Amino acid sequence: MQVEGAGGDGVQGVRGHDHAGDVAALLVAVFRGFEQPSPAPVRPGSGPLAALGITLCLLGVLGLSMVGFAGLLEGRTATLIAVPVSAPAAVATALAGWWLVERSGFAVRRDEG
């Protein structure tokens, strides 16, 4: 007896249709307009600030994924690059990184038109 999709390879059989590809294509079509480059001018010297912000965002998201959302209330910690990180510290790191990226001048500002 042969079972469709057996073997743990994650591939659906001929009869079963995997809808994840359809959903992904739909999301790409919907959000394509948001990915256009912004015409906002780039301030000189804003690259290192944006790079630091992206790094902080990355470390904050990684730290939160290691601790988990349950760590927000339980006070658990995880070790991220030899540093113990709590969930509130990871959220604060990600928010600080976001703030640096916004401050760097790469975002489209409403007051600049």
C-alpha positions, -999 to +999 in steps of 0.1 A: +000+000+000+015+034-010+007+065+010+008+098-008+034+122+006+050+095+027+087+097+035+086+130+054+096+151+024+067+174+029+056+171-008+019+166-014+007+139-036-010+145-070-045+146-054-036+169-025-028+205-035-006+226-013-022+260-010+008+277+007+022+286-027-011+302-037-012+322-005+024+334-009+017+345-045-014+364-034+005+381-006+033+391-030+008+406-054-010+425-026+022+440-010+042+446-041+035+483-041+048+488-006+083+475-016+090+502-041+121+523-033+112+556-016+121+589-034+132+604+000+167+619+000+194+601+020+212+623+045+250+619+044+264+598+072+231+580+079+243+546+067+262+535+099+232+546+120+208+525+100+232+495+101+234+498+138+196+499+140+192+469+118+217+450+139+198+459+171+165+448+156+180+415+145+194+409+180+161+419+196+141+396+174+165+367+179+165+372+217+127+373+218+125+341+197+149+324+221+131+335+253+096+333+239+065+354+246+059+335+279+092+350+291+076+385+292+057+376+323+077+348+338+111+365+338+129+337+319+162+345+302+182+329+273+218+332+263+223+352+231+260+355+220+272+348+255+249+375+270+218+365+291+188+382+275+153+386+290+122+391+269+116+427+280+153+435+271+149+419+237+117+439+230+135+471+241+165+462+218+142+457+188+124+490+195+157+509+199+169+495+166+136+505+149+140+540+163+176+542+150+165+531+115+137+557+115+161+584+127+187+576+100+167+593+073+159+563+051+122+564+059+098+586+040+089+615+062+054+630+060+066+665+066+091+664+037+064+658+012 
